[in-house]
Amino acid sequence: CLHVGAMVLPGAVSISKAYAAFDDQGACVDPEIAAELTHLALVLVEAARGHLLFDSNLEHSAQEHSPRD
């Protein structure tokens, strides 16, 4: 995906038996999976804000931000 210009987020959450990991309303009932999903969502937010830089090796680092004058 990087080759065609897409930003690939680091990390992934693998959920075996996903039907058992969520209740009828879609809430995650497994605390470990919920924590992993929350972390992945935070990575997405930081990437959307431009706080993560990605290179072709899928490594990322915090981007230094200084206020613009």
All heavy atoms as TSV, in Angstrom:
chain	resi	resn	atom	element	x	y	z
A	1	CYS	N	N	0.816	-1.206	0.000
A	1	CYS	CA	C	0.000	0.000	0.000
A	1	CYS	C	C	0.854	1.262	0.000
A	1	CYS	O	O	0.465	2.260	-0.591
A	1	CYS	CB	C	-0.934	-0.019	1.194
A	1	CYS	SG	S	-2.195	-1.306	1.101
A	2	LEU	N	N	2.002	1.222	0.693
A	2	LEU	CA	C	2.875	2.395	0.709
A	2	LEU	C	C	3.345	2.742	-0.700
A	2	LEU	O	O	3.500	3.918	-1.027
A	2	LEU	CB	C	4.092	2.146	1.601
A	2	LEU	CG	C	3.843	2.171	3.096
A	2	LEU	CD1	C	5.087	1.726	3.849
A	2	LEU	CD2	C	3.422	3.547	3.549
A	3	HIS	N	N	3.537	1.723	-1.515
A	3	HIS	CA	C	4.025	1.928	-2.875
A	3	HIS	C	C	3.079	2.811	-3.693
A	3	HIS	O	O	3.517	3.572	-4.548
A	3	HIS	CB	C	4.225	0.580	-3.564
A	3	HIS	CG	C	4.760	0.683	-4.948
A	3	HIS	ND1	N	6.050	1.078	-5.203
A	3	HIS	CD2	C	4.180	0.466	-6.147
A	3	HIS	CE1	C	6.236	1.105	-6.516
A	3	HIS	NE2	N	5.121	0.722	-7.105
A	4	VAL	N	N	1.799	2.740	-3.427
A	4	VAL	CA	C	0.832	3.549	-4.170
A	4	VAL	C	C	0.393	4.793	-3.396
A	4	VAL	O	O	-0.575	5.448	-3.753
A	4	VAL	CB	C	-0.410	2.716	-4.587
A	4	VAL	CG1	C	-0.019	1.626	-5.567
A	4	VAL	CG2	C	-1.120	2.141	-3.383
A	5	GLY	N	N	1.108	5.096	-2.303
A	5	GLY	CA	C	0.856	6.339	-1.594
A	5	GLY	C	C	-0.079	6.266	-0.403
A	5	GLY	O	O	-0.426	7.285	0.182
A	6	ALA	N	N	-0.495	5.071	-0.032
A	6	ALA	CA	C	-1.374	4.940	1.136
A	6	ALA	C	C	-0.536	4.911	2.412
A	6	ALA	O	O	0.589	4.433	2.421
A	6	ALA	CB	C	-2.196	3.662	1.041
A	7	MET	N	N	-1.087	5.424	3.481
A	7	MET	CA	C	-0.414	5.364	4.769
A	7	MET	C	C	-0.860	4.086	5.464
A	7	MET	O	O	-2.053	3.854	5.665
A	7	MET	CB	C	-0.768	6.572	5.634
A	7	MET	CG	C	-0.092	6.535	6.970
A	7	MET	SD	S	-0.312	7.967	8.049
A	7	MET	CE	C	-1.933	8.537	7.682
A	8	VAL	N	N	0.104	3.256	5.825
A	8	VAL	CA	C	-0.184	2.001	6.504
A	8	VAL	C	C	0.147	2.193	7.976
A	8	VAL	O	O	1.273	2.525	8.328
A	8	VAL	CB	C	0.641	0.838	5.913
A	8	VAL	CG1	C	0.377	-0.451	6.664
A	8	VAL	CG2	C	0.345	0.683	4.432
A	9	LEU	N	N	-0.828	1.992	8.824
A	9	LEU	CA	C	-0.596	2.139	10.254
A	9	LEU	C	C	0.159	0.943	10.799
A	9	LEU	O	O	-0.085	-0.186	10.383
A	9	LEU	CB	C	-1.922	2.264	11.005
A	9	LEU	CG	C	-2.755	3.486	10.706
A	9	LEU	CD1	C	-4.079	3.413	11.460
A	9	LEU	CD2	C	-2.010	4.749	11.074
A	10	PRO	N	N	1.056	1.185	11.742
A	10	PRO	CA	C	1.761	0.059	12.361
A	10	PRO	C	C	0.819	-0.688	13.298
A	10	PRO	O	O	-0.073	-0.107	13.900
A	10	PRO	CB	C	2.884	0.739	13.139
A	10	PRO	CG	C	2.369	2.101	13.435
A	10	PRO	CD	C	1.494	2.469	12.264
A	11	GLY	N	N	1.020	-1.958	13.379
A	11	GLY	CA	C	0.231	-2.762	14.299
A	11	GLY	C	C	-1.036	-3.293	13.672
A	11	GLY	O	O	-1.489	-2.842	12.628
A	12	ALA	N	N	-1.578	-4.271	14.327
A	12	ALA	CA	C	-2.834	-4.876	13.901
A	12	ALA	C	C	-3.417	-5.595	15.102
A	12	ALA	O	O	-2.707	-5.908	16.053
A	12	ALA	CB	C	-2.595	-5.869	12.767
A	13	VAL	N	N	-4.694	-5.832	15.052
A	13	VAL	CA	C	-5.356	-6.595	16.106
A	13	VAL	C	C	-5.978	-7.813	15.462
A	13	VAL	O	O	-6.821	-7.690	14.585
A	13	VAL	CB	C	-6.435	-5.754	16.831
A	13	VAL	CG1	C	-7.128	-6.588	17.890
A	13	VAL	CG2	C	-5.834	-4.502	17.440
A	14	SER	N	N	-5.528	-8.972	15.890
A	14	SER	CA	C	-6.076	-10.218	15.386
A	14	SER	C	C	-7.077	-10.740	16.407
A	14	SER	O	O	-6.756	-10.891	17.584
A	14	SER	CB	C	-4.958	-11.239	15.176
A	14	SER	OG	O	-5.486	-12.462	14.734
A	15	ILE	N	N	-8.297	-11.000	15.957
A	15	ILE	CA	C	-9.352	-11.440	16.860
A	15	ILE	C	C	-9.890	-12.784	16.370
A	15	ILE	O	O	-10.668	-12.830	15.421
A	15	ILE	CB	C	-10.497	-10.408	16.937
A	15	ILE	CG1	C	-9.948	-9.037	17.335
A	15	ILE	CG2	C	-11.570	-10.874	17.905
A	15	ILE	CD1	C	-10.973	-7.925	17.258
A	16	SER	N	N	-9.458	-13.848	17.041
A	16	SER	CA	C	-10.028	-15.145	16.695
A	16	SER	C	C	-11.385	-15.258	17.390
A	16	SER	O	O	-11.594	-14.691	18.458
A	16	SER	CB	C	-9.100	-16.280	17.126
A	16	SER	OG	O	-8.987	-16.321	18.526
A	17	LYS	N	N	-12.287	-15.936	16.753
A	17	LYS	CA	C	-13.650	-16.077	17.288
A	17	LYS	C	C	-14.262	-14.709	17.592
A	17	LYS	O	O	-14.760	-14.457	18.692
A	17	LYS	CB	C	-13.662	-16.968	18.523
A	17	LYS	CG	C	-13.136	-18.367	18.260
A	17	LYS	CD	C	-13.180	-19.207	19.497
A	17	LYS	CE	C	-12.549	-20.560	19.198
A	17	LYS	NZ	N	-12.463	-21.395	20.389
A	18	ALA	N	N	-14.218	-13.838	16.592
A	18	ALA	CA	C	-14.733	-12.480	16.774
A	18	ALA	C	C	-16.185	-12.466	17.223
A	18	ALA	O	O	-16.596	-11.572	17.963
A	18	ALA	CB	C	-14.566	-11.688	15.476
A	19	TYR	N	N	-16.942	-13.466	16.826
A	19	TYR	CA	C	-18.353	-13.537	17.232
A	19	TYR	C	C	-18.495	-13.617	18.746
A	19	TYR	O	O	-19.501	-13.187	19.303
A	19	TYR	CB	C	-19.047	-14.732	16.579
A	19	TYR	CG	C	-18.414	-16.064	16.924
A	19	TYR	CD1	C	-18.785	-16.758	18.071
A	19	TYR	CD2	C	-17.425	-16.610	16.114
A	19	TYR	CE1	C	-18.191	-17.972	18.407
A	19	TYR	CE2	C	-16.835	-17.819	16.436
A	19	TYR	CZ	C	-17.209	-18.497	17.582
A	19	TYR	OH	O	-16.613	-19.690	17.903
A	20	ALA	N	N	-17.480	-14.139	19.431
A	20	ALA	CA	C	-17.535	-14.269	20.888
A	20	ALA	C	C	-16.890	-13.084	21.601
A	20	ALA	O	O	-17.071	-12.912	22.797
A	20	ALA	CB	C	-16.853	-15.552	21.326
A	21	ALA	N	N	-16.157	-12.261	20.865
A	21	ALA	CA	C	-15.441	-11.143	21.480
A	21	ALA	C	C	-16.315	-9.904	21.646
A	21	ALA	O	O	-15.931	-8.969	22.341
A	21	ALA	CB	C	-14.205	-10.799	20.653
A	22	PHE	N	N	-17.488	-9.896	21.003
A	22	PHE	CA	C	-18.366	-8.727	21.043
A	22	PHE	C	C	-19.774	-9.151	21.450
A	22	PHE	O	O	-20.238	-10.219	21.089
A	22	PHE	CB	C	-18.401	-8.043	19.668
A	22	PHE	CG	C	-17.044	-7.566	19.225
A	22	PHE	CD1	C	-16.230	-8.378	18.465
A	22	PHE	CD2	C	-16.593	-6.308	19.587
A	22	PHE	CE1	C	-14.971	-7.948	18.061
A	22	PHE	CE2	C	-15.334	-5.871	19.199
A	22	PHE	CZ	C	-14.519	-6.694	18.438
A	23	ASP	N	N	-20.452	-8.253	22.156
A	23	ASP	CA	C	-21.828	-8.562	22.553
A	23	ASP	C	C	-22.808	-8.159	21.454
A	23	ASP	O	O	-22.396	-7.711	20.376
A	23	ASP	CB	C	-22.182	-7.920	23.900
A	23	ASP	CG	C	-22.203	-6.400	23.863
A	23	ASP	OD1	O	-22.285	-5.794	22.769
A	23	ASP	OD2	O	-22.157	-5.791	24.960
A	24	ASP	N	N	-24.103	-8.298	21.706
A	24	ASP	CA	C	-25.125	-8.012	20.701
A	24	ASP	C	C	-25.154	-6.541	20.265
A	24	ASP	O	O	-25.621	-6.223	19.174
A	24	ASP	CB	C	-26.509	-8.400	21.222
A	24	ASP	CG	C	-26.660	-9.905	21.369
A	24	ASP	OD1	O	-25.888	-10.655	20.723
A	24	ASP	OD2	O	-27.537	-10.334	22.137
A	25	GLN	N	N	-24.653	-5.647	21.121
A	25	GLN	CA	C	-24.617	-4.226	20.780
A	25	GLN	C	C	-23.295	-3.821	20.133
A	25	GLN	O	O	-23.084	-2.654	19.816
A	25	GLN	CB	C	-24.867	-3.360	22.028
A	25	GLN	CG	C	-26.316	-3.346	22.498
A	25	GLN	CD	C	-26.725	-4.666	23.141
A	25	GLN	OE1	O	-25.991	-5.214	23.954
A	25	GLN	NE2	N	-27.881	-5.178	22.762
A	26	GLY	N	N	-22.380	-4.767	19.974
A	26	GLY	CA	C	-21.099	-4.492	19.338
A	26	GLY	C	C	-19.991	-4.088	20.288
A	26	GLY	O	O	-18.885	-3.766	19.858
A	27	ALA	N	N	-20.249	-4.106	21.577
A	27	ALA	CA	C	-19.225	-3.764	22.566
A	27	ALA	C	C	-18.289	-4.951	22.766
A	27	ALA	O	O	-18.724	-6.100	22.818
A	27	ALA	CB	C	-19.874	-3.380	23.891
A	28	CYS	N	N	-17.009	-4.656	22.874
A	28	CYS	CA	C	-16.025	-5.708	23.095
A	28	CYS	C	C	-16.129	-6.192	24.537
A	28	CYS	O	O	-16.107	-5.404	25.477
A	28	CYS	CB	C	-14.626	-5.173	22.800
A	28	CYS	SG	S	-13.362	-6.442	22.864
A	29	VAL	N	N	-16.218	-7.503	24.711
A	29	VAL	CA	C	-16.357	-8.088	26.041
A	29	VAL	C	C	-15.045	-8.666	26.566
A	29	VAL	O	O	-14.978	-9.111	27.708
A	29	VAL	CB	C	-17.458	-9.173	26.071
A	29	VAL	CG1	C	-18.808	-8.562	25.759
A	29	VAL	CG2	C	-17.142	-10.302	25.109
A	30	ASP	N	N	-13.996	-8.630	25.752
A	30	ASP	CA	C	-12.686	-9.141	26.154
A	30	ASP	C	C	-11.784	-7.951	26.479
A	30	ASP	O	O	-11.432	-7.183	25.582
A	30	ASP	CB	C	-12.089	-9.982	25.023
A	30	ASP	CG	C	-10.752	-10.597	25.367
A	30	ASP	OD1	O	-9.881	-9.896	25.935
A	30	ASP	OD2	O	-10.569	-11.784	25.054
A	31	PRO	N	N	-11.398	-7.759	27.738
A	31	PRO	CA	C	-10.603	-6.592	28.123
A	31	PRO	C	C	-9.266	-6.479	27.385
A	31	PRO	O	O	-8.836	-5.371	27.050
A	31	PRO	CB	C	-10.371	-6.777	29.626
A	31	PRO	CG	C	-11.373	-7.767	30.075
A	31	PRO	CD	C	-11.719	-8.610	28.892
A	32	GLU	N	N	-8.626	-7.596	27.102
A	32	GLU	CA	C	-7.342	-7.552	26.394
A	32	GLU	C	C	-7.528	-7.073	24.959
A	32	GLU	O	O	-6.766	-6.224	24.474
A	32	GLU	CB	C	-6.687	-8.939	26.411
A	32	GLU	CG	C	-5.280	-8.934	25.832
A	32	GLU	CD	C	-4.612	-10.287	25.970
A	32	GLU	OE1	O	-4.756	-10.925	27.035
A	32	GLU	OE2	O	-3.950	-10.700	25.007
A	33	ILE	N	N	-8.518	-7.598	24.284
A	33	ILE	CA	C	-8.799	-7.161	22.910
A	33	ILE	C	C	-9.246	-5.703	22.908
A	33	ILE	O	O	-8.825	-4.915	22.056
A	33	ILE	CB	C	-9.853	-8.067	22.248
A	33	ILE	CG1	C	-9.282	-9.470	22.037
A	33	ILE	CG2	C	-10.333	-7.479	20.925
A	33	ILE	CD1	C	-10.296	-10.485	21.558
A	34	ALA	N	N	-10.068	-5.320	23.869
A	34	ALA	CA	C	-10.521	-3.921	23.969
A	34	ALA	C	C	-9.334	-2.978	24.121
A	34	ALA	O	O	-9.285	-1.918	23.490
A	34	ALA	CB	C	-11.489	-3.759	25.130
A	35	ALA	N	N	-8.349	-3.370	24.932
A	35	ALA	CA	C	-7.155	-2.546	25.121
A	35	ALA	C	C	-6.358	-2.430	23.822
A	35	ALA	O	O	-5.867	-1.351	23.474
A	35	ALA	CB	C	-6.292	-3.121	26.235
A	36	GLU	N	N	-6.229	-3.533	23.092
A	36	GLU	CA	C	-5.514	-3.514	21.818
A	36	GLU	C	C	-6.234	-2.630	20.802
A	36	GLU	O	O	-5.598	-1.876	20.059
A	36	GLU	CB	C	-5.352	-4.925	21.268
A	36	GLU	CG	C	-4.401	-5.786	22.066
A	36	GLU	CD	C	-4.269	-7.190	21.492
A	36	GLU	OE1	O	-4.416	-7.355	20.267
A	36	GLU	OE2	O	-4.037	-8.120	22.280
A	37	LEU	N	N	-7.563	-2.727	20.743
A	37	LEU	CA	C	-8.336	-1.898	19.817
A	37	LEU	C	C	-8.235	-0.424	20.185
A	37	LEU	O	O	-8.121	0.445	19.306
A	37	LEU	CB	C	-9.796	-2.349	19.796
A	37	LEU	CG	C	-10.063	-3.710	19.163
A	37	LEU	CD1	C	-11.507	-4.131	19.401
A	37	LEU	CD2	C	-9.741	-3.685	17.671
A	38	THR	N	N	-8.253	-0.135	21.483
A	38	THR	CA	C	-8.106	1.251	21.933
A	38	THR	C	C	-6.754	1.804	21.534
A	38	THR	O	O	-6.649	2.927	21.041
A	38	THR	CB	C	-8.295	1.336	23.458
A	38	THR	OG1	O	-9.619	0.913	23.778
A	38	THR	CG2	C	-8.078	2.755	23.970
A	39	HIS	N	N	-5.703	1.009	21.716
A	39	HIS	CA	C	-4.363	1.446	21.328
A	39	HIS	C	C	-4.290	1.717	19.823
A	39	HIS	O	O	-3.749	2.734	19.387
A	39	HIS	CB	C	-3.315	0.406	21.725
A	39	HIS	CG	C	-1.951	0.750	21.245
A	39	HIS	ND1	N	-1.193	1.750	21.805
A	39	HIS	CD2	C	-1.219	0.249	20.229
A	39	HIS	CE1	C	-0.049	1.844	21.160
A	39	HIS	NE2	N	-0.037	0.944	20.191
A	40	LEU	N	N	-4.848	0.812	19.027
A	40	LEU	CA	C	-4.831	0.990	17.576
A	40	LEU	C	C	-5.609	2.248	17.174
A	40	LEU	O	O	-5.188	2.990	16.285
A	40	LEU	CB	C	-5.402	-0.244	16.881
A	40	LEU	CG	C	-5.233	-0.316	15.372
A	40	LEU	CD1	C	-3.774	-0.240	14.967
A	40	LEU	CD2	C	-5.866	-1.585	14.836
A	41	ALA	N	N	-6.716	2.504	17.845
A	41	ALA	CA	C	-7.489	3.722	17.567
A	41	ALA	C	C	-6.690	4.968	17.908
A	41	ALA	O	O	-6.727	5.968	17.173
A	41	ALA	CB	C	-8.807	3.698	18.348
A	42	LEU	N	N	-5.940	4.941	18.997
A	42	LEU	CA	C	-5.104	6.084	19.369
A	42	LEU	C	C	-3.997	6.319	18.346
A	42	LEU	O	O	-3.669	7.466	18.026
A	42	LEU	CB	C	-4.511	5.886	20.764
A	42	LEU	CG	C	-5.519	5.932	21.903
A	42	LEU	CD1	C	-4.862	5.536	23.221
A	42	LEU	CD2	C	-6.170	7.299	22.010
A	43	VAL	N	N	-3.425	5.234	17.808
A	43	VAL	CA	C	-2.417	5.361	16.748
A	43	VAL	C	C	-3.038	6.028	15.522
A	43	VAL	O	O	-2.441	6.915	14.905
A	43	VAL	CB	C	-1.809	3.981	16.393
A	43	VAL	CG1	C	-0.958	4.067	15.127
A	43	VAL	CG2	C	-0.986	3.457	17.554
A	44	LEU	N	N	-4.259	5.624	15.181
A	44	LEU	CA	C	-4.962	6.223	14.046
A	44	LEU	C	C	-5.180	7.724	14.268
A	44	LEU	O	O	-4.950	8.535	13.374
A	44	LEU	CB	C	-6.299	5.523	13.823
A	44	LEU	CG	C	-7.208	6.132	12.756
A	44	LEU	CD1	C	-6.548	6.110	11.388
A	44	LEU	CD2	C	-8.542	5.409	12.722
A	45	VAL	N	N	-5.605	8.093	15.468
A	45	VAL	CA	C	-5.834	9.511	15.778
A	45	VAL	C	C	-4.531	10.298	15.658
A	45	VAL	O	O	-4.497	11.380	15.063
A	45	VAL	CB	C	-6.450	9.669	17.181
A	45	VAL	CG1	C	-6.433	11.122	17.639
A	45	VAL	CG2	C	-7.866	9.124	17.202
A	46	GLU	N	N	-3.455	9.771	16.213
A	46	GLU	CA	C	-2.168	10.462	16.133
A	46	GLU	C	C	-1.699	10.591	14.683
A	46	GLU	O	O	-1.158	11.616	14.286
A	46	GLU	CB	C	-1.111	9.742	16.975
A	46	GLU	CG	C	-1.349	9.877	18.460
A	46	GLU	CD	C	-1.379	11.326	18.927
A	46	GLU	OE1	O	-0.389	12.045	18.717
A	46	GLU	OE2	O	-2.405	11.736	19.497
A	47	ALA	N	N	-1.920	9.568	13.882
A	47	ALA	CA	C	-1.551	9.628	12.468
A	47	ALA	C	C	-2.386	10.678	11.747
A	47	ALA	O	O	-1.873	11.456	10.938
A	47	ALA	CB	C	-1.729	8.262	11.811
A	48	ALA	N	N	-3.681	10.729	12.049
A	48	ALA	CA	C	-4.560	11.714	11.407
A	48	ALA	C	C	-4.168	13.141	11.793
A	48	ALA	O	O	-4.317	14.063	10.998
A	48	ALA	CB	C	-6.017	11.441	11.796
A	49	ARG	N	N	-3.677	13.308	12.988
A	49	ARG	CA	C	-3.228	14.631	13.442
A	49	ARG	C	C	-1.855	14.995	12.892
A	49	ARG	O	O	-1.390	16.101	13.077
A	49	ARG	CB	C	-3.183	14.664	14.960
A	49	ARG	CG	C	-4.539	14.651	15.610
A	49	ARG	CD	C	-4.414	14.709	17.100
A	49	ARG	NE	N	-5.737	14.778	17.704
A	49	ARG	CZ	C	-5.971	14.543	18.980
A	49	ARG	NH1	N	-4.976	14.226	19.797
A	49	ARG	NH2	N	-7.193	14.619	19.457
A	50	GLY	N	N	-1.200	14.033	12.256
A	50	GLY	CA	C	0.119	14.288	11.690
A	50	GLY	C	C	1.238	14.130	12.690
A	50	GLY	O	O	2.346	14.608	12.466
A	51	HIS	N	N	0.995	13.443	13.799
A	51	HIS	CA	C	2.006	13.287	14.830
A	51	HIS	C	C	2.869	12.050	14.637
A	51	HIS	O	O	3.776	11.820	15.416
A	51	HIS	CB	C	1.351	13.216	16.212
A	51	HIS	CG	C	0.685	14.497	16.602
A	51	HIS	ND1	N	0.352	14.786	17.891
A	51	HIS	CD2	C	0.282	15.577	15.886
A	51	HIS	CE1	C	-0.227	15.973	17.952
A	51	HIS	NE2	N	-0.285	16.457	16.741
A	52	LEU	N	N	2.575	11.242	13.637
A	52	LEU	CA	C	3.387	10.071	13.345
A	52	LEU	C	C	3.961	10.193	11.949
A	52	LEU	O	O	3.281	10.636	11.029
A	52	LEU	CB	C	2.557	8.782	13.421
A	52	LEU	CG	C	1.952	8.412	14.768
A	52	LEU	CD1	C	1.120	7.139	14.637
A	52	LEU	CD2	C	3.021	8.220	15.808
A	53	LEU	N	N	5.199	9.799	11.798
A	53	LEU	CA	C	5.830	9.754	10.489
A	53	LEU	C	C	6.051	8.292	10.128
A	53	LEU	O	O	6.397	7.480	10.981
A	53	LEU	CB	C	7.180	10.475	10.508
A	53	LEU	CG	C	7.130	11.966	10.787
A	53	LEU	CD1	C	8.556	12.514	10.870
A	53	LEU	CD2	C	6.351	12.692	9.704
A	54	PHE	N	N	5.849	7.949	8.890
A	54	PHE	CA	C	5.992	6.571	8.440
A	54	PHE	C	C	7.041	6.509	7.344
A	54	PHE	O	O	7.094	7.364	6.482
A	54	PHE	CB	C	4.662	6.041	7.893
A	54	PHE	CG	C	3.582	6.027	8.944
A	54	PHE	CD1	C	2.815	7.142	9.187
A	54	PHE	CD2	C	3.370	4.889	9.699
A	54	PHE	CE1	C	1.839	7.127	10.154
A	54	PHE	CE2	C	2.404	4.866	10.669
A	54	PHE	CZ	C	1.630	5.988	10.902
A	55	ASP	N	N	7.876	5.475	7.382
A	55	ASP	CA	C	8.813	5.277	6.289
A	55	ASP	C	C	8.473	3.982	5.563
A	55	ASP	O	O	7.532	3.293	5.920
A	55	ASP	CB	C	10.268	5.295	6.785
A	55	ASP	CG	C	10.616	4.131	7.695
A	55	ASP	OD1	O	9.925	3.098	7.663
A	55	ASP	OD2	O	11.591	4.256	8.447
A	56	SER	N	N	9.253	3.655	4.563
A	56	SER	CA	C	8.919	2.498	3.733
A	56	SER	C	C	9.064	1.174	4.475
A	56	SER	O	O	8.607	0.146	3.995
A	56	SER	CB	C	9.798	2.483	2.480
A	56	SER	OG	O	11.153	2.396	2.856
A	57	ASN	N	N	9.675	1.172	5.640
A	57	ASN	CA	C	9.815	-0.044	6.432
A	57	ASN	C	C	8.716	-0.168	7.473
A	57	ASN	O	O	8.801	-0.990	8.375
A	57	ASN	CB	C	11.175	-0.079	7.128
A	57	ASN	CG	C	12.302	-0.195	6.140
A	57	ASN	OD1	O	12.191	-0.906	5.156
A	57	ASN	ND2	N	13.374	0.532	6.387
A	58	LEU	N	N	7.699	0.666	7.373
A	58	LEU	CA	C	6.571	0.675	8.287
A	58	LEU	C	C	6.961	1.058	9.712
A	58	LEU	O	O	6.246	0.814	10.648
A	58	LEU	CB	C	5.828	-0.662	8.305
A	58	LEU	CG	C	5.246	-1.109	6.978
A	58	LEU	CD1	C	4.538	-2.448	7.158
A	58	LEU	CD2	C	4.281	-0.088	6.425
A	59	GLU	N	N	8.133	1.668	9.867
A	59	GLU	CA	C	8.538	2.168	11.173
A	59	GLU	C	C	7.871	3.524	11.358
A	59	GLU	O	O	7.582	4.233	10.416
A	59	GLU	CB	C	10.056	2.346	11.234
A	59	GLU	CG	C	10.833	1.069	11.031
A	59	GLU	CD	C	10.719	0.122	12.208
A	59	GLU	OE1	O	10.559	0.608	13.340
A	59	GLU	OE2	O	10.786	-1.090	11.986
A	60	HIS	N	N	7.620	3.891	12.583
A	60	HIS	CA	C	7.059	5.207	12.833
A	60	HIS	C	C	7.764	5.824	14.021
A	60	HIS	O	O	8.376	5.157	14.826
A	60	HIS	CB	C	5.550	5.134	13.075
A	60	HIS	CG	C	5.186	4.482	14.361
A	60	HIS	ND1	N	5.129	3.117	14.503
A	60	HIS	CD2	C	4.879	5.005	15.568
A	60	HIS	CE1	C	4.789	2.823	15.731
A	60	HIS	NE2	N	4.639	3.937	16.416
A	61	SER	N	N	7.686	7.135	14.083
A	61	SER	CA	C	8.291	7.842	15.199
A	61	SER	C	C	7.473	9.080	15.475
A	61	SER	O	O	6.747	9.577	14.624
A	61	SER	CB	C	9.732	8.229	14.865
A	61	SER	OG	O	9.754	9.081	13.746
A	62	ALA	N	N	7.600	9.568	16.681
A	62	ALA	CA	C	6.898	10.795	17.038
A	62	ALA	C	C	7.533	11.943	16.268
A	62	ALA	O	O	8.747	12.055	16.177
A	62	ALA	CB	C	7.007	11.032	18.539
A	63	GLN	N	N	6.708	12.771	15.722
A	63	GLN	CA	C	7.179	13.919	14.966
A	63	GLN	C	C	7.287	15.101	15.909
A	63	GLN	O	O	6.404	15.344	16.720
A	63	GLN	CB	C	6.190	14.235	13.837
A	63	GLN	CG	C	6.587	15.427	12.992
A	63	GLN	CD	C	5.578	15.631	11.871
A	63	GLN	OE1	O	4.657	14.873	11.695
A	63	GLN	NE2	N	5.777	16.689	11.133
A	64	GLU	N	N	8.396	15.801	15.830
A	64	GLU	CA	C	8.584	16.993	16.659
A	64	GLU	C	C	7.727	18.109	16.096
A	64	GLU	O	O	7.715	18.369	14.907
A	64	GLU	CB	C	10.065	17.423	16.640
A	64	GLU	CG	C	11.000	16.406	17.244
A	64	GLU	CD	C	10.810	16.285	18.749
A	64	GLU	OE1	O	10.475	17.304	19.385
A	64	GLU	OE2	O	11.002	15.184	19.268
A	65	HIS	N	N	6.968	18.733	16.964
A	65	HIS	CA	C	6.126	19.853	16.555
A	65	HIS	C	C	6.547	21.093	17.304
A	65	HIS	O	O	6.733	21.072	18.507
A	65	HIS	CB	C	4.647	19.578	16.868
A	65	HIS	CG	C	4.048	18.580	15.943
A	65	HIS	ND1	N	3.696	18.881	14.665
A	65	HIS	CD2	C	3.768	17.267	16.112
A	65	HIS	CE1	C	3.188	17.820	14.076
A	65	HIS	NE2	N	3.234	16.816	14.943
A	66	SER	N	N	6.696	22.173	16.560
A	66	SER	CA	C	6.939	23.454	17.196
A	66	SER	C	C	5.869	24.400	16.690
A	66	SER	O	O	5.431	24.322	15.545
A	66	SER	CB	C	8.336	23.973	16.853
A	66	SER	OG	O	8.463	24.127	15.454
A	67	PRO	N	N	5.421	25.306	17.536
A	67	PRO	CA	C	4.372	26.243	17.106
A	67	PRO	C	C	4.857	27.097	15.939
A	67	PRO	O	O	6.007	27.505	15.910
A	67	PRO	CB	C	4.108	27.092	18.346
A	67	PRO	CG	C	4.837	26.447	19.464
A	67	PRO	CD	C	5.834	25.499	18.880
A	68	ARG	N	N	3.982	27.299	14.984
A	68	ARG	CA	C	4.322	28.166	13.844
A	68	ARG	C	C	4.105	29.612	14.230
A	68	ARG	O	O	3.154	29.959	14.898
A	68	ARG	CB	C	3.469	27.821	12.644
A	68	ARG	CG	C	3.792	26.447	12.111
A	68	ARG	CD	C	3.031	26.197	10.846
A	68	ARG	NE	N	3.378	24.839	10.385
A	68	ARG	CZ	C	3.007	24.364	9.240
A	68	ARG	NH1	N	2.289	25.079	8.419
A	68	ARG	NH2	N	3.349	23.160	8.896
A	69	ASP	N	N	5.047	30.452	13.815
A	69	ASP	CA	C	4.935	31.888	14.110
A	69	ASP	C	C	4.121	32.598	13.073
A	69	ASP	O	O	4.027	32.292	11.981
A	69	ASP	CB	C	6.319	32.527	14.217
A	69	ASP	CG	C	7.093	31.924	15.377
A	69	ASP	OD1	O	6.492	31.712	16.441
A	69	ASP	OD2	O	8.303	31.687	15.214
